[in-house]
Amino acid sequence: MHQVLIIDDSDINLTLIKALVLKLGDCEPVLFENPVKALAWCRDHEPDLVIVDYMMPDMDGLKFIAAFRALHGRDELPVLMITANDQKDIRYEALLGGANDFLTKPIDRVEFSARVRNMLSLRVGQKFLADRAAYLAEMVDERTREIRERERELIFRISRAAEFRDPETGAHIQRMAHYSLIIARGLGLDDEKCKLILQAAPMHDVGKIGIPDYILLKPGRLNPEEFEVMKRHAVIGHELLKDSGSEIMQAGAEVALTHHEKYDGSGYPKGLKGTAIPLFGRIVAVADVFDALTSERPYKKAWSLDDACRLLEEGRGRHFDPLCVEAFLAGWEDVLDIRQQFRDEEIPDI
């Protein structure tokens, strides 16, 4: 059903045009004698066609068209102006001012029907294109969501691949990623950055794929030579991820390379100091160490929460960025919720 707005200060003309519109079928006339009131109606309604007279009090047809076109989303709706035979200059001005077509008085019924049908056909085409564009946009959004879901799944599987060779668990990467999110929020990062670190943090140890089992799975303390080999996992992880076109992978590469740097410059692999360490690396350093300390492994018992917090406090300005520690501890209730939500399976004795 086409909604046709008719504006004319003459009751006779309104009645005539209404009758002609109804004869077309599938049309709903909306009548106004006052153009100002009609304009107010147009702010909340979107007619399929506007038929407006030129000679009206308060606001003539030209001024109405200009005001109508200025409304949001009304710049392409069909407008038909009605003028007298001797008003050529007005018709030209109307066409230049936004009218799509015009009729002259007295109105010829055949001409009226033909012009109105043509303009309504134009409107049908506009709606089709708008609906098609909206449909295509929705399809693109859906495909994009699917690609991002597959990307997130791939990232999680890559992260888990390293841990199949490591005594850490899938729950560890979930916990430390969510701890990283707590810190990011506490630091006031925007939603996009918070989402990014949640997705990138699980890749922090992906470079362990390249570490020999005799070192990675050694139950005791590594000797200096073995530790040097172990430290290579930061660079290996960076090399695996850095050339990806994915923003998440690139963030993961940064995390992999820098989460073992220390705030005082004594970390590895580059010995970066303070804010020279990328923020994501500083955040993940706190999240990863806390979860590693408080998690039981075949080769160690879990630390108490108090002892782990004490280590974070003592490590402010040395191992850890003080602001990251502060943000982590400020979100303590959320930390406890995450520990409850992502619990390790029971670890067998060896």
HELIX and SHEET records of a PDB file:
HELIX    1   1 ASP A   11  LEU A   24  1                                  14    
HELIX    2   2 PRO A   35  CYS A   42  1                                   8    
HELIX    3   3 GLY A   61  ALA A   70  1                                  10    
HELIX    4   4 LYS A   88  GLY A   97  1                                  10    
HELIX    5   5 ARG A  109  GLU A  163  1                                  55    
HELIX    6   6 GLY A  170  GLY A  186  1                                  17    
HELIX    7   7 ASP A  191  ALA A  200  1                                  10    
HELIX    8   8 ALA A  201  MET A  203  5                                   3    
HELIX    9   9 VAL A  206  GLY A  210  5                                   5    
HELIX   10  10 ASP A  213  LEU A  216  1                                   4    
HELIX   11  11 PRO A  224  LEU A  241  1                                  18    
HELIX   12  12 GLU A  247  THR A  258  1                                  12    
HELIX   13  13 GLY A  274  ALA A  276  5                                   3    
HELIX   14  14 LEU A  279  LEU A  293  1                                  15    
HELIX   15  15 LEU A  305  GLU A  314  1                                  10    
HELIX   16  16 PRO A  322  ALA A  330  1                                   9    
HELIX   17  17 TRP A  332  GLN A  341  1                                  10    
SHEET    1   A 5 CYS A  27  PHE A  32  0                                        
SHEET    2   A 5 HIS A   2  ILE A   7  1                                        
SHEET    3   A 5 LEU A  49  ASP A  53  1                                        
SHEET    4   A 5 VAL A  79  ALA A  84  1                                        
SHEET    5   A 5 ASP A 101  LYS A 105  1                                        
END                                                                             
